[in-house]
Amino acid sequence: MGRKYFIETFGCQMNFHDSERLAGLLEAEGYEPAGSETAADLVVLNTCSVREKAVEKVYSRLGEIREAAREAGVRPTVAVTGCVAQQEGERLLKRGAGIDVVVGTQSLKRLPTLVEEARQARRRRIDINPYEDVSFPLGLVRHSDPVRAWVTIIEGCNEFCAFCVVPYTRGHERMRPVADILAEVRVAAESGRREVQLLGQIVNHYQAPDDPACDFAELLERVSQVPGIERIRFASPHPRHVSDRLIDVMRHNPKICRHLHLPVQSGSTRILKAMRRRHTREDYLALVARLRENMPDIALSTDLIVGFPGETEADFEETLSLVREVDYHYLFSFKYSPRPNTLATKRMRDDVPEAEKTRRIMALQTLQRELQYARHQRAVGTVEEVLVDSVSRRRESELAGRTSGSIVVNFPGPREWIGRLVPVRIVEAGPNSLRGEAVGAAPDGRQ
């Protein structure tokens, strides 16, 4: 029987895709997936350091793993990978009893080698060195979703927003060759994936290193030509890099989803400047107007931070007014917390009290719930094309999928429809999702 691995993932889509890559590497070395940490010979914590107390959460989880292993009478090899590994390095080994391997974000491909070296030498191993190579063996990714595939096109970031730790944990921006990206998309399509999501810290800053003619808009066009791919998404773009060419391609190519996640972070130009976002409130609203002029049906979502150093009540009110004006389909909101090495941590005082941050985020989320529910109610009676991706979490008798605008729809239907595009009439609105009924009984023209 082969050795078994268990991977637990924290953080963003890129981290989850990294875990798919790690799973593929381990299985290529003869490992098999385990159902729990106590059933595994190797436990991997793939970590994120973007949010508050990320390091403490890792140590807490390590303690739980040690205790579970002790009770079960086992001693798995434990590896910490990802952003916390890159950020903390040797400190993890000094403080974290039970850690055998530490692997940074730029050395993930070395995980199997480092694990084997740690076992053979009975010594802890670490690699947080920077590597320029962003290639990955074709066909090794173990996709966790039966319908869609994530494909990384850029590693790292050069923006250095004042609040963001990513450039310090993911390194500087490195582009994957377009030939490698398209090859990976083709493999995903051949395995039955109908949707691909392109990933990068600033995904729309892409410029192919192997083809000067291929910018991000051109990459979208080329991905859309891969047989079997019906939908294309991407995350996350920066407002500064949404070009007229990109808008034109999104407008005219039906395979590119009518959804744009457009992080703004604040509605106050003063705070945006302090954040080093390099755009103003007015720039952002002008972009939103341009997008909706070209694509009236486009769904917009965003990220927002409340309580950034120096944010006054007036600044926060500007955020609320921007949310009302844009009327997002959904948003992700966070309370500011100092992150290691960032400009805000080095130069700014975290001067918004925690209680005030909490009040502001609750006010923001309340507003968004009201706007979102009203928008969902307006969708009742319309027909949406839904890519079915799973059985509904609400009812075993229903399916779930997403519209082109990335809104979840639940509706009755047979499990054979998973992976198909189904026209669905919306019959009921909820605060976070929609309910509907299939229009016709043969989606995709299949009988």
N, C-alpha and C positions, 0 to 999 in steps of 0.2 A: 504494500500500500504506500502511495506517495505521501510526502509531507504535505501538511495543510496550512493554509494562510487565512488570516482574517484581517480585513482592512476597514478601519473606521475613519470617516472623512468629515472634516469641519470646513465650513466656508462656502466659497463661490463655485460657480459652474466650472471654472478652470481647475479648481481643486478636485472636484468630482471627476473631471476628465483625466486629470493626473492619476487618480486612483484607478481608473479604467486602464490606463497605460501600465501602472504598476502591476495590476492583476495579470495583464497579458505577459509581462516580463517574467513574473513568477511561474505562471503556467507553462511558459516555454522551457523553464528549468525543472519541470516535473511536479510542481506544487498543484494541489487541488484546493478549491474554496472550502472553508469551514463555516458552520452555522453560527459559531460563537467564539469568543476569545479563549474559552476554556477547552474548546475542541481543536485548537490550532497549535501547530508547532511554531508558527511565526505570527506575531501580532504587529500590525503597522498602524500607527496613528498618523494620518496625513492632516497636517494642521494649518490653521489660518491665524494671522496676527492682525487682521484689519480692525477687529472690534476690541472693546475694553476687556481687560483681565484675561486676554487670550492665553498668556503663559500660565497663569494660575489654573485655568480650566484644564490645561494639558496635565499639569502635575496632579490635579485632583483626579482626573481620569486614570492616570498611571497608577495612583494609589488604589483605585477600585479594581483595576486589572490585577495588580499584585495580590490583593485580598481574595479575589475570585479564584486566581490560580492556586493560592495557598489552600483554600478550602477544597478545591478539586484535586489537590495533590499533583499538580503539573507545574512545569517551568518553561513556558514558551520563550523563544527569543523575541525581544521587543525592539522595534525600530520606530523612531520618530522622524517623520519626513515633512516637507513642506515649509511654509513661511516661518513658523516658530522655530523649526530646526535651523533654518538659515539665519534667523535673527539672533538666536541664543547660542548656537554652536556648542563650544566646550562647557558653557555654564550648565547645559542640560545634563551632561555627563557628571559634572561635579555635584549637582544637587539631586539629580533624578536616579535614585537607587532602582535598579532593575532595568535600566535602559542599556541595550547592547549596541545599537547602531543609530547614528544620527546622519541623516542625508538631506542636504540642502536642495533648494528648488532647481538648481542648475545641474545637479548630479543625480537625478532620479534614476537614470538608466543604470547606475552603478549599484542599485539596491541589492540585487541577487548576489553580486560579487562580494559586497561588503558583509552581507549576512553570512556567507560561506566562510569568509576570512575570520569573522568573529567567532564562528563555531570551531573552526580548525585551530586557531591560535588561542581560543578562550580569552580573548582580549577585546575590549570595546573598540569599535571603529567609527570614524567620523570623516565625512567629506562635505564641506560647505564651500569648496573652491568654485570660482566663476569659470564657466565653460561657454565658449562662443557657439559651439555646435548645438543647433536646435532640431536636428534630424531625429527621427524615431523609426524603428524598423517597421516596414509596411506589413499590415495584416496581424499585428500582435495585440492591438487594442481590444479589450473585452467590453464591448458596448453593453451598458446596463439597461438601456431602453430599447424595447423591441421595434420601435417605430422611427426614432430619430437618433442622429449621431452628432456628437460634438467634434469639431475639428479645430485645433489651435492653429492660428496663422501668424501670430506675433507673440513673442515672449518678452517680458520686461516692459518698462515705461520710462520715458524721458521727461515727463511733464513736471514732476516734483511739485504737485499741489501741496500747500502748506500742511494739510491735515493727514496726508496719505503716506503710509509706510511701504506701499508696493514697490517703488523704485529701489528701496533698500533691501527688500527681501526677494524680489524677482529679477533685479539687475536692470541693466540698460536695455533699450529696445533692440530686439533682434528679429528679423523677418525670416519666415520660412520660404524656401523657393516655391514658386507657383506650381512647378512640376510635381513636387512632393505633395502639396495640398490637393491637387486634382487627382493624383493617384490614390490618396486616402479617401477622397470623396467617392471615387469609383468603387473602391473596395466596400465602402459602407453601403452604396446603392446595390451592389451585387449581393450583399447579405440581407437585403430586404428593407433597409432603412429608406424611408420616403422623404424624410426631412433632415436637413443638415443645418447645424448652427455653428457659425464661424466665431471663434473666440479670440480675444486679445484685450490687453489692458486698454489700448486705444485702437480699436479694431479698424476704424476707418482711416487710420494713418498708414495703412498697409501700402507698401511699394515693393514689388517683387524684386529680389536681388538678382534673379536670373533672367529677367525680362523687363527692360526699362519702360516698355509700353503698357505694363500691367499695374495699374493702381487699384485701389479697392473697388471702384465701380466696375472696372474691367474684370476683376476677379469674380465679382458677382455674376457677370454675364457668362463667364466661362464655366462656373459651377452650375449654372442653370442649364447648360448644354449637356451635362452628364446624364445619360439615360437612366431613368428610374427615380431621379430626384424630382419631387413635385413641389416641395416648399423649401425656402431658404430663409433663415433668420441669422442675426448677428448681434453680438454684445461684447463690449459696450462702446458705442461711438462717443466721440467728444464733439460738442456743439461747434467748436472752431473748425472742425474738419468735415462738416457736412457740406459738400460742394454742390454746385448746380448740376454737375455731371452725375453725382450720386442720386440726387433727387430725380433727375430725368430717367435714370436706369430703373429706379424703384417704381416710378410712375408707369413705365411702359412694359416692364417684365412681370407677367402675371405669377411667376413662380416665387418672386421675392415678396415676403409677407408684408401686409400693410400695417406694420407695427414698427415703431422706432422708440427704443429706450434711450432717452436723451437726458443724461444726468445734469442737473442745474446746480444742486447743492444749497443754494440760497436765492431768495428773491431780491436781495439788497445788493446793489452795485458796490457799495462800500465794503460789505463783507466779502463779496466775490473777489474784489481786489486784494483784500487781506488773505484770502484763500489761495491766491495766485492762479485763479481759474482762467484769466486772460480773455474773458468776455464780460460784457455788462448785461444788466437786466434787459436793456433795450435791444442789444444784439440778439439775445435769446428769444425775446418776443417777436422780433422781426423774422427770425428763422422759423418759429412756429407758424407765423402768418404765411410765409413762403411755402412751407410744407403743406399747409391746409389749402392753399390756393391751388397747388398742383395735385394734391390727393385729398379731397374733402373727407374721404372715409378713413384716413390714417388714424391708427390708435397710438397715442403717446403715453409713455410712462417715464418716471424719473426717479432720481435719488435726491434726498434732502437731509441736511444736517442742521439740527437746532442747537443753540448754545455754544456756537463757535466763539472763541475769545473775542471780546469786544462787542458781541451782538447785543444791541439794545432792544427794548420793546418795539421801538419804531422799525428797526431792521426786521424783527420777527413779523410784524404786521405786513411788511412788504412781501415776505415769503407767503403769508396767507393770501394776500391779494393776487400774487402771481398764480397760486394754485387755483384760485377762483377764475382768473382770466383764461388760463390754459385749459382748465377742466380736464385733467388727466384721466385716462382710463384706469390707471392704478399708479401707486407710488410706493417706494421704500423709504422709510424715515428712520433716522438714527440720532441719538444724543451724542454730541461731541465728547470724545475722550482722548487724552493725550496719547500719542503713539511714539514709540522709540525712534530717535534720530530725526524726526520730522521738524520742519522749520517752525511750526506752531509751538511745538514742545520746547524748542531751543530759545525762541525769541518772544513768546507771548505768554501771558499769565492766564490760566484757566479761570476766568473771573465771573463766569455765570454760575450761580449756586445750583447744586444738583436738584434741589426742589423746583427751581425755576425751569431747569431743562425738562424736568418731568412734566410740569404744567404745560410748557410749550409743545412738547411732542404729543401730549394728549389732545390739546386743542387742534393741532395739525391733523392728527389721525381722525378726530371727530369730523372735521370739515371734509376730509377726503371720503370718509364713509358716506356722508350725505350726498356729495357730488357723484360718487361712484354708483350708489343705489339709484339715484335719479337717472343716470346714464343707462343703467341696466334696464330700468323700467321703459325707457324710450326704445329699447331694442325689441320689446315684446311685439310679436306680429311679423317681424322681419325673418328672412331666411338666410342662414349663414352656412357656409361650407366648413365642416368640422373634420379635422384629421383625428380619427379615433385612436387613442393611445393606451387605453386601459379599461378595466371594469371600474365603475364608479365607486368611490369610497363611501358614498352615502347609501347606495342600494345595490345589492348583488345582482338584481335584475336589470340594472342600467349600465350603460357605457359612459365613458367620459372622453373628452377630447378638447382641442383648442381651435378657436376660429383663427383666421388669418391675423386678426388683431390681438391674438394671444389671450383671449378670454375663455375660461373653462365653461364647457357646456355639458350637462348630464342629460341623457335621454335613453329610453328603452331601445334595445336592439340585441341581436345575437352576437356572441363573442367572435364569430367569424368575421365581423366587420372591423375588428382591431387591425389597424394599419391601412384602413381605407378612408377615402374622402367621402363624407356623407352630407348631403344637403339637409339641414335641420331647421324647422320652423320654431322660433322661440315662443314659448307659451307662458313662461313664468320667470320673474326676476328675483334674484337674491342679492344680498349685499356683496358677495364675493364671486358669484358664479350665476349661470343661467340654466334653466331647464327647457327642454324642447322635445319635439317629436320628429322622427325622420320623415322626409318627404319622398315617397316612393320606397320600394323595397330592394332595389338593386344598385347600391352605390358603385361609383366608378364604372358604370355600364356593365358590371358583372352580374350574371344570373346565379 
